[in-house]
Structures are given as structure tokens and as C-alpha cells.
């Protein structure tokens, strides 16, 4: 059979862009097919990247050689590190981006990536030979052949928009839905379902009374998303603004409930629990007299604002009347109303950890079609799918990240092991090893793996090794340098921390939670000189060293736990049992194990409904 390409990626959202770029950079001849080349990596909802746990995923994508972090840094109009009041395992970077420039930057990258080609069209069906995919057919009647296909079609499969009782077919507002793929995949044996998401009203900033809103500015320190030496804060930085709903707003919103597609039976699918619509908030929290909202700018110069916290599918007049009861929005004008969208997804339990289908060979799925929500979750899946599609084409094995290696590993393992009953969103609480998965050390964890694949460049790897050497040299100095009490006690008292009774090693001072390494450097000139010796990426390197010193005990303890669990990860069971015949297992365990066919004992133990006694039975049958 003649192949036009090695890999075809269907859909150019955040998953599709990362998948196509990764595959092409690894050397696969790659075709990216999208409905509209002007909407590449469109931010369909809020114009922001990162956030709690999501920022960690973006740092991991960057460490692997992906582009989401680079694009975000180049287009950011505000940057903040969230959760600074908590430990570094919880620190999460987040940036507002210029929506238009985000698209333009991504397109520029893709158009200048060797081995990557683009085609504007809609894929109507897959070309299948036996149980293997071998290409796609488009609405224009064109057939493209490929060794692997990656589907990243987002919310476009049978997409249906809802505004009050009005229903409009579409994948996004003013963009058509895609038909045909779902029915074909279901016929091939891949189960599908329906999910719902929503987006808020977009507001004309000229109609906002900012004097009645609370300003929230960004940060200007060294933090950013990419570990590369890319410029930061290149665009004009803009503030977000905080406002609140009130009882008058709530009363008007309740007037629209009879016409709400969420409550009149029009929408039957499940929406995201952790990003609820404003009408869901009123139902869930009937006693709350206000809800916080955020006005987020859509670009460096434009007047459009995204009203975060006000997702809604209520009728247009209800949305506008309610908004005008908020003091800062009493004269509000809008660009378009909020709406809900229903779309098809495919049960992720029918995927391997490589994101290749268990049912159809050489078919990969990534992003919202796997039941997730969020740009970052999609992009993380995309880069893994792109890498594995390339490896599948060229006989290079598999690329799988474990739960103690990356948030992306947690995400994919959760999907294929537990499935989804609502749109999946990543949180730090989903990662049992989050002290090991900090945003500051994603490069240390993942760039060596990416370099082995030749996806991360030699330049990126050399920068990592330089940072590692400088970090370790600084830690070693702090471990060995002695401090005498009489030379430092006066300074410690000025810092509000307990003076020394005897000499200590420098690291013992740095371990104190009340002071930072820079506080100590101001008291000890020798430490200050050691810090100043670090010529490249100084602030980032010093922060990494300080975190490792302050949290060494916690990190070592969590690593020990992870290593113990990893022993079960090494006991492979895929294909070793006919679960339906193991009568010692519960019926539920037999059914779930047969459906998911876990790779390892550890994965079997994470399946909901599988008890420790079920695991013990499997271990006994293995002779352990």
C-alpha cells in the first residue's frame, strides 16, 4: 500500500498542534488537517494558559520539547504564580494571553516545522483496512493515506450549541460541527458518549466601570513557562478585575431557569463539575448571596473581556439583564452571549497508555475526544500521542510516563484506568506524588527522556545540564560551609528568627521556613559570591537549589513510597488472564478487568471497584 504520509492529525486545537509538531520534529512526514487554518490553537474559552496543576502540565510539555509554553510566554499579557502561600509542590504558573497572537504564533511555528504539512478541510471518515486505520477521507472527497492517524477533534464531533431554547449545530459558535466519525468508530467497536461544556459572555470593555471593580495585576519576576531562554513580558501587561454578583442578579437568572437547557431537559449530557455554569452555582449553592467573577482581557490592545465565572446557556436577554445588575456592568454591552455545547467523546478505557486505541490499530486519540476539559490537558495528551504515533510508524517502542514522573502520566493513567463520567480536569490532588512533580523541576524530570527520543534539542539538554551543575554546586557549598554564631546572630535577629547558640552548617539556616536563601546571602558575603558565580538562569537555578534543600526530607520520603509502588508497576499482567474464568474474583472485578485489561498489577489496583483482595488473588495466581 502506498502512503502519502506517516501520520495524519485530525484537528488543529491544542492537542492537534502538539501532536503534529512532535511527530514532525521526530522525523515523521505529518499532515495536519483542520477546518480553518485561521483558528489554529484557538482558545475556545478563556484566554489563559496554566493554573492549578494545569501550569505544571504546560511546564512538562515544554520540558519534553513541546511549544505551548513557548507560545504562551511570547503572547502573555499577564503572568502570575498561583498558590505562593503554599509549598512549592502547589505553585502553579498561569498567564493571560493575547488570543489572536496566540493563534498567529502557533501557526508560524507549524508552518516552519520541517516534515509538517497542513490541509484545510473536514475529515468525514477514516480509511480502515481490517482492524487498522490507513488514512482519512475528507468532505472535499480527498483521500489521504497514512500509517497512523491521530484524532484531536475537540468539541466538533456532532457538536450542538445551546442558548436558551435555541439550538445551533456547531463545534464552536459560528463554526460548523463535524459528522460521520463518531458513527464509524462506534461501528468499529469504540463506545462513545456525550459531554457538555460552556463558555461565558464576551464584554465590550468600553462599557465597564472599572472604578467599581477590584484590580488584579500580574507579576514581573523571572518566572515563565518555557525553560528555554525565551523573552518574557514582551507585550504590554494588562490587569484582570474582580467583581461580584448579587441577589438582584440571581433573581433575574432564576427567571430564565424554565428556558435553561440545563434544567428543561434539552441538555442530557454531563458538564464539568469544577467549572460550573452560573445557573448551576445558583442551584448548588442556593444560600450564597454573591459569586466572584473575573474580567479577563482578551488581548494587548482589544476591548474584549472574558467574564470568568459566568458560563451560561440562559437566554440572551436574561444574561444581559442580569449582568446590568452588577454595579461595574450597569451599562454593559456584549460582543456575544455565553452558550453551552454538547459534543461526542470516546470512552478512554479503550485506549492504551500510548493513547493508541485497543480496538483499531494505529489509531490514536487525544484531547477532549477522550473526555477531558482544558487546553493544557489536551496539549499534554497531544504530545504523547504524537510521540507514540511516530514510534509506531518507525518501530521505536512506546513512550509512557508513569504517575511519579509527570502530571501528564497521572492524567493518562486516570483516563485509561478509571474512565470518565464527567469532563476530566487535572488538580494537584489527583497526583499522589505531587512533591515529586513540582513545576520547578519538570525539566529535570522529563528533558532527559525527551533527549533520548531526539525531540528535545541538544541546546535544551546542554542548558539543563548546566543548570544541574550550578544547582548541585550551590547545594554542596551550603552543606559544607560553616557559620559561626557571633558573626551572624545580629542579622538573624533583624530577620526575626532565633539566633544561634553554636556554629552550624549554612544549610541549617536555609532550612528555616521564615527566611530565604537570599536573606542568608545578605548576611554571608561568601554565599552571595557563590550565587553571583551562576551566570546563566541564576534566579531559576537558585530557586531550584533552595527548594531541594528545604524540602529534601519530604522529597526523599515520597520517592521511597513511589519506589515501593513501582515494584507493582513492574509486574505485567496484560494478556495473562482470562478474567471471566477467575471465579475467586468478584463479578464487578471480572467485568472491569476484562474490559480494561490492565498492563500491570499496579494499574489493576487503581481501577475503581477492584479491591485489595482482588489484587491478592491475582498475585497468588502469578505465584507471588
Helices and strands as residue ranges (DSSP letters): E 5-10, H 14-25, E 30-34, G 37-39, E 48-50, H 54-63, H 68-75, E 76-82, E 92-97, H 99-111, E 116-120, E 123-129, E 132-138, E 143-151, E 160-163, E 166-169, H 181-188, E 192-204, G 205-207, G 210-212, E 214-216, E 240-244, H 247-255, G 257-259, H 278-284, E 292-297, E 304-311, H 316-323, G 327-329, E 334-336, E 339-346, G 348-350, E 363-365, G 368-370, H 375-394, H 407-418, G 428-430, G 439-441, H 442-453, H 458-480, E 482-483, H 485-494, E 504-505, H 506-510, H 517-523, H 525-532, H 538-550, H 552-569, G 579-581, H 587-596, H 601-605, H 612-621
